[in-house]
Amino acid sequence: MSRADFFEGLKGGIPIGLAAAPFGALFGALASDQGMSLGELTLMSGTVYAGASQMVGIDLFGHNVQAWLIVLSILAVNFRHVLYSAAIARYIRRFSPVEKFFTFFLLVDPQFAETIKRAESGKPVTFAWYFGFAAMIYVPWVLISLVGGMLGSLVGDPKTIGLDILLPIYFLGIVIGFRKRDNFLPVVIASTAASAIAYRYVGSPWHVSIGAFAGVALAAMLPPVRSNRKPDLATENHEV
């Protein structure tokens, strides 16, 4: 493992870890409010490790929904990670099976976004960099979730002070970061429209997967515009 790449990853992950901290605290507060113990909410943050899915899970816990439906709902929200893993597969071909296991486990939204940006800028995606970057998101997330659970009673209902709006804003920021990519606007419009319609007629959390499918389907049908894209140097440099 390259020490330089690892520390570069740590440095790059610091602002992401700080930005994700409020969501971890929010999850901890909400989970505590739903009756989860500190051990349970910390274990959930450490194993599920997906903010939106964790929020969906604790909301369903509070409504006494059957366990299988909770698991299925979390899978529906997290289905986008299947698409993420497919998108970065070509950049991690030389990772060992163990490295790939940790790569996919730690593959959250900002990790995906930064991995794609790094690869398209011509820098190699090494496991050392990837793991260092991920560590600065994962460790604070778990710890801040615990702190949120401990201090949740002091916050009260997060919705009364608008904390529930943080998660949508966070995801919007990640999406806007890809605004210069090919066919960005039509894909976002199609995905948004499909998600909104599904939310109205199908319900949550299925609108997340339906919106993603709509965006992917349109992106597959639209012709790519290569003139405004930088060469994929990371791929070219690693071709055999």
KAFENSUL-V415616 format. One record per helix or strand of 3 or more residues. SS is the DSSP state (H for helix, E for strand). FROM is the first residue (numbers start at 1). TO is the last residue. Records with the same first field share a line. If there is no record, write none. Layout:
SS = FROM-TO  FROM-TO
//
This chain:
H = 3-33  38-47  51-61  67-78  80-91  97-105  109-120  127-155  158-161  163-176  184-201  206-221  233-237
//
